[in-house]
Amino acid sequence: MSAGPDIRVGIAKFATVARRNTNITANLKDAIKDALEMTYAGEGTNTREGYNIAKTMLLESSRGSEYEHVIVYMTDGETTIGDAPNAAFS
């Protein structure tokens, strides 16, 4: 299953430590499989590090300014490790 030439996705997981699950790809099958396999680790929530990983993934895979970059960010909303989001969180 492919997202098509103009849509690519990647997945990062963040708990106590953030990491890439799936590098940015047009292969939706791999991304969905990785997302379904993600589980709650019972660890902390390092929201800023999760955002930083996602932002780095976008910058490293950028195909130019004509493409829109979107981060879909899901969390329980409570930062328990690291710096919480603030006005500079972008």
Secondary structure per residue as TSV (DSSP state, phi and psi in degrees):
chain	resnum	aa	ss	phi	psi
A	1	M	-	360.0	127.0
A	2	S	B	-116.5	147.7
A	3	A	-	-82.8	-6.1
A	4	G	-	95.7	168.6
A	5	P	T	-68.4	-22.4
A	6	D	T	-104.4	-3.7
A	7	I	-	-120.6	125.3
A	8	R	-	-134.1	148.3
A	9	V	E	-132.7	157.2
A	10	G	E	-146.9	160.9
A	11	I	E	-131.7	130.9
A	12	A	E	-121.4	142.6
A	13	K	E	-113.5	138.9
A	14	F	E	-135.2	133.5
A	15	A	S	-139.5	-120.8
A	16	T	S	-64.0	-39.3
A	17	V	S	-124.6	143.5
A	18	A	E	-95.9	147.0
A	19	R	E	-153.4	159.7
A	20	R	E	-79.4	133.4
A	21	N	E	-95.2	-47.5
A	22	T	E	-135.5	121.9
A	23	N	E	-64.1	159.8
A	24	I	E	-62.4	128.7
A	25	T	E	-151.5	160.9
A	26	A	S	-90.8	-1.6
A	27	N	B	-86.2	93.6
A	28	L	H	-65.2	-30.9
A	29	K	H	-58.6	-47.4
A	30	D	H	-65.1	-42.2
A	31	A	H	-64.3	-43.3
A	32	I	H	-66.7	-41.2
A	33	K	H	-59.2	-46.9
A	34	D	H	-63.0	-40.7
A	35	A	H	-64.4	-40.2
A	36	L	H	-68.2	-27.1
A	37	E	H	-85.1	-9.5
A	38	M	-	-71.2	134.8
A	39	T	-	-128.6	161.3
A	40	Y	-	-68.9	125.7
A	41	A	-	-90.0	-7.5
A	42	G	S	71.3	20.1
A	43	E	S	-104.5	-167.0
A	44	G	-	-76.7	-179.3
A	45	T	-	-125.2	105.1
A	46	N	-	-100.3	80.9
A	47	T	H	-62.5	-41.7
A	48	R	H	-65.5	-41.8
A	49	E	H	-65.5	-36.9
A	50	G	H	-60.9	-44.1
A	51	Y	H	-63.6	-43.9
A	52	N	H	-60.9	-40.4
A	53	I	H	-63.3	-46.0
A	54	A	H	-61.8	-43.4
A	55	K	H	-63.9	-42.3
A	56	T	H	-61.8	-42.7
A	57	M	H	-59.1	-42.8
A	58	L	H	-65.4	-44.5
A	59	L	H	-64.8	-39.5
A	60	E	H	-69.9	-26.6
A	61	S	T	-106.6	9.2
A	62	S	-	-59.3	136.5
A	63	R	-	-106.5	11.9
A	64	G	-	122.9	166.2
A	65	S	T	-72.8	-12.0
A	66	E	T	-75.8	-9.6
A	67	Y	S	-102.5	136.7
A	68	E	-	-79.6	137.4
A	69	H	-	-106.2	128.0
A	70	V	-	-131.5	132.9
A	71	I	-	-111.3	121.4
A	72	V	-	-97.5	117.8
A	73	Y	-	-117.2	117.1
A	74	M	-	-120.2	130.1
A	75	T	-	-152.9	167.1
A	76	D	-	-78.4	-4.9
A	77	G	S	90.0	-0.3
A	78	E	-	-117.9	112.1
A	79	T	-	-77.4	121.2
A	80	T	-	-116.1	-9.8
A	81	I	S	-138.1	136.3
A	82	G	S	80.2	-169.7
A	83	D	-	-82.3	134.0
A	84	A	-	-72.4	155.6
A	85	P	-	-59.3	148.6
A	86	N	-	-145.1	-165.0
A	87	A	T	-62.8	-25.6
A	88	A	T	-87.9	7.9
A	89	F	-	-80.9	69.2
A	90	S	-	-160.5	360.0
